[in-house]
Amino acid sequence: MILGRIAAPYGVKGWVRVVPFTAATGNLLRYRSWWMGHGERWEERQVAQARVHGAAVVAQLLGCEDRDAAKALRGKEVAVPRAALPAAKENEFYWADLFGLKVVSVVGLELGVVVRIFETGANDVLVVRGERERLIPFVAAVIQKVDLASGIIRVDWGADY
């Protein structure tokens, strides 16, 4: 599961600055190894040291000894295996689990599938693509049920919204 992206080198001793995609900046610190890459090319790297630095994480990776080596990692995504993540609590979901789920209204109208999710500050928003694109707030008043097993999110949302 992708948890961040390497933004830039940090200093001259091979450290990198990572922009986390996690709810809390420090969540990346839980993992002693990260998978780095994008597309089909990934490699596992051991984390020698890491700490929160403002809204980012700075880390030194084994084998990354200088600024040039750190610069070569810029733009790579940082991930961990799904099995390494803690189980989601009741009524909490990893975004990755929601992608591709069918969204159906409480009256049975198929609105489309989840293609993207973004934060607004107040709540998350599902981008649902069907016969047209809809933005559906991920809030209790709208999301009636998320059934991962059947691949359906049931929503109280009208076709004309």
Buried (B, 14 or more C-beta within 10 A) or exposed (E): BEBBBBBBBBEEEBBBBBBBBBEEBEBBBEBEBBBBBEEEEEEEBEBBEBEBBEEBBBBBBEEBEEBEBBBEBEEBBBBBEEEBBEEEEEEEBEBEBBBEBBBBBEEEEEBBBBEBBEEEEEEBBBBBBBEEEBEBBBEEEBBBEBEEEEEBBBBEBEEEE
